[in-house]
Amino acid sequence: MFWDGVPPRVQATTRTSCGESQGLGGAVTDYRSRVPFYEFPQSLAAQEAALTTNPLLQRMLRARDAFAGDRYRPAYHYVTPESTLNDPNGLCFWQGRWHLFYQGYPPEDPREHWGHAVSDDLIHWRDLPYAIYPGPERCCFSGSTLVEDDRVIAMYHGTKAGNMVAVSSDPLLLNWSKVSGRAVIPLEAEDGTALPYPVFDPCIWSKDGVYYSLSGGAKPEGMFSNPVRAHHLFRSIDLEHWEYMHPFVEDDRVTSIGDNGHCPYFWPIGDRHMLLFFSSMSGGQYLLGDYDTVRDKFVVAGGGKFNHGATHPSGVHAPSASPDGQGGLIAIFNMNPGKPTEGWDQIMTLPRRLTLQETEVHIEPAGDIESLRTTHVRVGPLALPANEDVVLDEVSGDALELALEIDPQDATQVEVNVLRSPGREEYTRIAFFRERGFRPTRWNDAGGFQPDAANGWVYNMEKTARSVLVIDSSYASTAADVRSRPPEMAQLMLGPNEPLRLRVFIDRSVVEVFANGRQCVAVRVYPERADSVGVSLRSQGADAVVQSMDAWQMRSIWREPLHAS
């Protein structure tokens, strides 16, 4: 039963380090983590002092030091200090700091725990001990956070149990307690009957003193019972007792049969709302629309994708998102590997700021990335003769930022090649094709069929061709153990005389490209040759001009390795 009123506070009763679960048939399974667990003080100064000697954190930092010589470990993208990672979770801003959680796999118990890092600027990350441990759930899967005045609420999926809630209120979010010590939305009905909803990755928000949650996943209602995206809405006044309401998303003509809705995040953006999620079939994507707060429905008006190719290998994976306090969202994604790297694999993208400008979603790098810039080189204006590689001898490296403004003129394509060997045996290609993308149409004010003196009756529609931004890793590596992937191809809308503006981030095994504040493509790459550090430009078919290009060497966000035993 659901009742009105201000939600009472339920006290969390179970520490995150322990717990048993009753499985099918009534058998009790002990899912307690084998990772060392520590209680931390409640004041910031005392927490910082405790962290300096914390054995678990010191072990993590030693592990990070041991990986420091790996040529493919990023210098300024976040990667776990020890072992592997999966989805980012619960990105949030609490008491002046950004907190990133993620699915971590501790070496002594490689099940999903919530790993934890903190940052003042979204760029310089500091490792913290694991935040949420399994028990009574088997694994701590994906979820989101909700920041209140006096605490942070994490809601996530606990395998073999259901959707869980944990709370923390200390300065660095080091101590977490689980509400009720069990799943608040269990996997099974008490009477054993089938549930009308999936119990999987949840997100959480509040409205008018009531908590709301989506349970992500899929339902078998597509053609031939193929799965389709499903997000089911629940509400609660106390975080412990949840009432099922109904399917949340309405008028979704964006997602496809076969898509599912993992890792959901539902937040306001501009004057609308956005639902970000991950589809196992189609990758990261979003729905954009309006939140009908009377009916508690999300009415979809459009959408788009964050993936422009497959997630595996070497592609962008799942999102974690949080409001930025200025009407936009900060989103971060994990990226999959494309080559075996012993002891670690996935990394995080740079944080991305999503904003809504009129009806268009814009995407730009977020955080104080400019603070990483060191040695600077400026090039341009620079003519690009047709069909010739222009090698920039003064620009090279595997940890760079490039900022370019290019006028393609009449070129059929222009390209920037990075991580290029002198003989072009290896290179990662970034290419731009003006007005070679999809050609969306829309009715003008007259609408319908209209007469045309030269062509008879024609559709009276406005037509604008999108351009295409490509990142191609086909020749990025000559190594036999690097898994190949087709090029990423993203639609990009530019004005008739608008130049191409690129920000290219090269970080050892990842290349991320932001174009005109409207699009982003990214891929993992693994050059084999030590001399694959060059940059070249090319204009195909006709001349083009680089109006300006700035290049910076980028410093690492990680400390110098410790040499103590």
N, C-alpha and C positions, 0 to 999 in steps of 0.2 A: 504494500500500500504506500502511496506517496502523499505527503502532507505539505501544506504551505508553511511559510515562516522562515526565519533566519536559521541557517544551518548550524546545529550545535557542533562543537568540536569533539571528535572522537579521539581518544588518546591511543597512540600506537603502543602496542603491547609486546611486540617481539623484535628482538635485535636482528639485524640482517645476517648475522653469522651463523645462525642455527635454525633448525626446523626439520620436521618430519612431515611426510605427505602420505595420506591414505590413498592407495591406488585402487585399480579395479579389483573387485573381489574382497575389498577390505584389507588387503595387505598393506602394512606400513613400511614405507621406504625412507631411509635416512638420506636426505639430499644435502646434508650440511657440507659446506665448502671446506677443503683442506688448506686453503690459503690463510696465512696468519691474519688475525683480526685484532684491531686496536681501537679502543675508545680514546677520543681526543677531548681536550679541555674546551670550554665554551667561549673564551675570549680570544680575539685575534692574536694578541701578543703571545698568549700561552700556546695557541695552536702553532704559530710559526716556530716557537722554541721547540715544541714537541716534534715537529717535522724534521728539524735539523739532525735528530738522532734516531728517527723512526727506522727500524730495521727493514721494513718492507719497502719504504721509499728509497733508502740507501741501496737496496738490492736493485731496484728499478734503474737508478741512476748509473750503477755499475754496468748494468746490461746495456744501457744506452751508450755508455763509453765504449763498450766492446764492439758495437756496431759502427762506430764512428768512421772506420776506414772503408766501409762498403761504398763503392763508387755510385751505386744506384739509390742509396738512402737520401731522401730529400734534405736540402739545407734549410728551406724555409716553409715547407708544407709539413703539417703535423703528421707524425707517425708514432706508434706506440713505443714506449721505452723498452718493453720486453715482449717477446712472443708476437702473436698475430692479432689482427683486429677485424671487426666487421662493421655493421651499421653504426653511424653516429646517432646518438640519442639525446633527447632532453636539453638541447642548446638553450641557455637562458642567461639573463643578466640579473645578478643578485648583489646588492650592496656594493655597487661600483665595479664589479668584475664580471667578465663573461666566463661561463662554465660550459665545457664540452664533455659530455659523457659518450661512451661508446661501448660496443660489445668487445670486451677483452677476454683473452684466454690465458690465464696464469699458467706458468709452466708446470707447477705441481698439481694442478687441477684444471685441465684445459676445457672447461665448460664456460659458457657465456656468463661473465660477471660484468657489472657496469664499471668500466674504467673511467678515469676522471682526469681532466686537465683544466687549468684556469689561466685566464689572460686579462690583462688590463686594456689591450688594444686590438684583440682578435687576431693578432699576428704572432706575438711572442708568447708562446704557450709554456706553462710550467706543469710538470707532472705532479700528480697527487696520488695517494694510495687508492686502491679500488674502493668504490663507493657503496655499491649494493651487491650483496653476495647471495648465491642460491640457498634455498631452504626457507619454506617448505617446497618451493618450486624446484624443478630439476635444473633449469637454466633461466637466466634473466635475459629475455629477448627485448625487442624494441619497444619504445614508448616515448612519451613526451613529458614536459614539466609545465607547471603553472606556478608563477611567482605571485605570492600574496605579500601583504605588508610585513608580516612577521614570520613567514615560513615559505618553503618551496615544496610543492607536491609533485612527486614523480608517479606517473601511472604507466605501467609496462606489462608485457605479457610474460607470465611465468609458465614455462612448459610443464606439462603433467598436472597443472593446478588451475590456471585461468589467468584473468587479468588482475594485477596486484596494484596496491597503492602503498607508497612509502613517503615519509615526510622528513624534512631536515630544517633546522632554523639557526644553525651556528654560522659564523662568518664565512668559513671556507667550504661549507656543505660537506663536512667530513663524516658526520655522524647521522645515520639514517635509521629510522624505525618503521616497521611495517604495520599499517593499520589492520588490526584484528589478528595479525599473525597468519592470515590465510588469504586465498583468492577472494576478492570482493565480487568479482563476476566469474563464477566457476565454469569449468569446461562442461559440466554435466548438470542437468536439472536434478533436484533432490529426489524426484520420483522416477528418475531414469528415462523420462520421455525425451523425444528429440527437441532440441532448441530451435527456435525460428531465426536464429542469427548465428554467425560465426563468432567464436571467442578467440581473438587474435590481437595483433598490435593495436593498442589504444592511443588516443590522444585525449586531452582534457582541457576544458575552459570553464569559465563561470559566467553566469548572467543572472542579475537580479537576486543575488544571494543563493543561487542554486548551481551545483556543479553539473556539467554535461560531459559526456564522453562518447567518442566513436570507437567502435570495434571494427578494425579493418579486416580485409580478407576478400573472399569471393563466394559466390553462390552459383549452383549449377543450373542456370536458367538460360544460357545461351543456346545457339544452334547445336543440336545433337548433345545437349547437356554440357557444352563447354562452359568453363567458368566465366562469370562476368564480375566486374568490380562491385563490391558490396561494402557499404559503410552504414552501420546500424547505430542508432542513437539511444543512449541511456541517460538517466539523470539521478541525482542523489542530493540529499541535504546534509549528509554527514560523512561522506567518502566511504562508508562501510556498507550501506544498504543502497543498492542500485535498482532502479525500475527501468525495464525495457520499454521504449516508446515505439519506434518505427524505423524503417529505412530513411536515411537522412537526405540523400541526394535526389533531386528532381530535375527532369528535363536534360539528362546527360546524353548529348549526342556527340560527345567528343571521344570517349573511350571506346575500345573495340571489344568484340567478343574474344575472350581469351585473356583479357586484362584482369588483374586482381588489384586489390587496394591496400597493400601493405604499407606500414610506416606512415600513417596519415598525420598531417598537421593542419589544423584549421584556424586561420587567423584573419583579422581585418587587414586590408591593404588599400590605401587610398580611401575611396568612398564605397568600396565593395569588399568582398571576402574571397579568400583563396584557400583551396584545399590542395595541399601538396601530398603526393604519395608515390609509392614505387610499385610498378607492375613487373612481375617476373617475366612477362612476355615482351613488354614494350619499354621497360626502364622507368626512370623518373619522369613524372609529368605533373601537371596541375590543372585544376578546374577553377574558373573564375566566374563569379556570379554574385547573387544577393542572398543575404541571410534573412529569411522570413521569420522574425522572432515571435510572431504570433502563433504560427503553425509549427515552429521549430523545424523548418525545412531549408535546405540550401538549393536555390533555384539557379541552375547553371546557365550562363550566357556564352561561355567560350572556354578555351583552354589551350594548352600547349605542352611541349615536351622539353625536358632537360637532357635527354639522351637523343643523339642523332646517329646512333649505331648501336650495336649490341653492347650489353654490360660486360660480357665476358668474351674474350680476354681484354684486359687493358682499358676498360671503359668505366664511365661514371656509374655509380650505383645508387644508393638510397639517400634521401634527404633528411636533414634535421633543420628545423626552422623556428625562429623566434622574432617577435616584433622588435623593431629597432627604436621605438619611442618617437619616431618622426613620420609615421604613416607608412613606412616600408617594412620589409622583412629582411632578416639576415638568414641565409641558408648555407649549409655546408653539406658536402656529399663525400662518401667514401669512394675510392677508385680501386678497381680490381687489378691484380698483377697480370703480366703477360710473359713472365719468365720466372723460373724457380729461384727464390732468394732464401737461403737457409736461415731459419729462425724468425722471419718476418715476411709480410707479403703486402697487404693493402696500406693505402695512405689516405689522407683527407685532402680534398680540394682546398684551394683558397676560399675563405668566406666570400659569399656573393650577396650583394644588396639588390633586392627586388623592389621595384617601385611601379606604381601604376600612373602613367602619364596619358591622360585622356582615356582611350580604350586599349592602349598598348602597354604590355609589361616590359619594363626595361631591366637590364641586368648589368651590374658593374662590380668590379672587385671591391671588397669592403675591408675596413681596418686600416691601420697605419702602415701599409706596405711601403710607403715612401721612406720610412725610417731605416729600411734595409739597404737603400741605395748607397753605393760607394763610388768607385771610379766611373766617371761619366765621359761619354764620347757623343758628339753631335755631328750628324751627317745631313747634307742637303742645303738647298735644293740639289737634286741629283737626277739627271736624265737617265732613263732606262731604255736603251736602244732595243728595237724589236728583236726577239729571238736570240738574245745573248744573256749568259749568266754574268751578273755583276757581283763579284766577290768583294766583300768589305773587309779588307785586310786589318783595319783598325778595330774591328769588333769580333770578339770570340769569347767562348766560355760555355760552361754547362750549368751556371747559376746566374741568369741574366734576366733583366727586364728590358724589353724593347717597346718604344712608343713611336708609331709611324703614322704619317698622314700621306696618303697616296692619291694622286689624280690618275685614274686608269686611262683617261682620254678614250681612244678608240681601240684599245687592246682587247683581244678576246678573253684574256685572263692575265692577272698579275699574281705573282707568287713570292713568298718569303720562305727561304729554306734555312732551317736552323739545325744545330747539331750535325753539321755538314763536314765530311772529311774532304781534304784538299782535292782528291780525285773523284769526288762525288760517289764513292762507293757506298757511303751511308749518308742519309739526310732525312729530316722530317719536313714535309712540304705543307705549307699553309697557302691556300689558293683562293682567289676571289674571282667569281664570274658574274659580271654585271648583267642583270635582267635575263638570267638563264634559269630562273627558278619557276615555281608554280605561278600561274597567272590568275589570282582570285578576281572575281567579278562582283559587282554590286549594282543594283538598280539606281539610276539617277532619279531626280524628282519627277520626271515625266513617266518613267516606268513603261513596261510592256513593249510592244512592237512600235517602231516609229519609222516613217518614210525617210529615205535618204536619196537625194537627187541622182547620185552617181551609182549607188549600189542597190537600189530598190528598198525593200523592207528589211530592216536589220533590228537586232536587239539593241535597245537604247541603254547600254550599260557602260559604266566607267571601268576601264581595265588598266591595271598596273602590274607589271611583272616584278616579282621578287628577285633579288640577287641571291647568290649561293656562296656560302663560306665553307671551305673544305679544310680538314686537317687529315693528312694522308701519311700513315706510318709504314707504308708498303716497303720502303727502302731504309727504314730507320736503323736496322741492325742486320749484320751479316751472320749473327750467331745462330747456330742450328737449334738451340733450345728456346728461342723467342717465338711465341705463338703469333701468327699473322692475323690481321683483321682488315676488313674492307675500310675504305675511307669514311670519315664522319662527314656528313653533308647537311648543313643547316640553312634554312631559309632566312634571308636578311632583307628587310625593307629599307631602302635608301631613297632619298629625294632625287629628282632628276639631275641636279648639279652637285649633290652632296659628295664630298670626298670620302674615301675609305679611311677610317681611323682605327688602328689596331693597338691593343696593348697585349704583348706576348710575354708570357712568364715561362721561363725555361729553368727547370730545377732537377737536374740529373736524370731522373727517370719519369718526368712528367712535363708535358707542354700544355699550357692553358692559354687560350686566345679569346679576348673580349673585343667585340667589334661594334663601334659606334654607340656603345652603351645599350645595345639592343639584343645582343646575341653572345653566346659563349660556346666554344667547343673545346674539348680536352681529351687527351689520350696519354697512356703510359708508353714510354719508349725506352729502349735499352741498347744504345750504341755499343758495339763491341770494340771499336778502335779507339785508342787513346787520343788520336788527333781529330775525332769527330766533334769539334767544338766551333766550327766556322759558321758564318752567316752569309747568304747570298740572296740577291734579288733577281727577278726576271719578269719581263713583259713579253707576252706572246702575241704575235700577229701584227702589232703596231707599237709605236713608242708610248711610254707612260712616263710620269714624273713623280718622284718622291719629293714632296714639298718639304718634309722634315722627318728626321729620325733621331731619336735619343736612345742611347743604350747605357745601361748601368750594370756594373757588377753588383751582385747581391750577397750580402753577408748572411751567415748562418744565424738561426734563432737559438741554436743550442750552445751551451757553455763549452769551454775547453774541457777535454776529458780529465777526470781525476786520475792521479797516478798512485794513489794510496792502495794498499792491498785490501 
